[in-house]
Amino acid sequence: MADAEHENTAQLDASLMIEVAAGNQPSLAALYDRYASLMLALGLRIVGDRGAAEDLLHDVFVEVWQKAGDYDRSRGSVRAWLLLRMRSRALDRVRSAHRRRTEQLEEGAADRIEGKPADPSAAAERSLIRRALADLPDEQREVLELAYYEGLTTTEISEQVSVPVGTVKSRMNAARAKLRSVLSEPG
């Protein structure tokens, strides 16, 4: 029974995509009604800001309107196609923000080279964090990097490193505890 429901959903979604590609706005609205909350939750989890996630949701549905004809049912479900687009846009947003922060840090470094005073405590803290990460066991550092730098979920990390989800969670918790311990030490 669940397989039949899944197939019906897949057929309905594929039909809606065909109609959207033909310029049918009510079909786009139907897709929005079906998937917007799920897509918003994904975007929010990745970017961490509701306003930014809502902007991304809007951008993705504009893209769906423009590129619905690119959807290929043989490559996956409409749900997966929509979620992949949302994930990609959200990660792009995170990377873009990271690049801006890096540029700002580089500008700060240039200011210090030009003789403007630097904040020695910030440099010491960055150095401490780098050392603390380097001191983590490889498997703990790997799951933290996948979660925080790549934006992957514990399930996605589990699949990528071929260990159970529980193991991923244990490694993340152990790594966080070690980092907290090192970073909270005085001096």
Helices and strands as residue ranges (DSSP letters): H 2-21, H 25-47, H 50-67, G 68-70, G 73-75, H 78-113, H 120-135, H 138-148, H 154-161, H 165-184
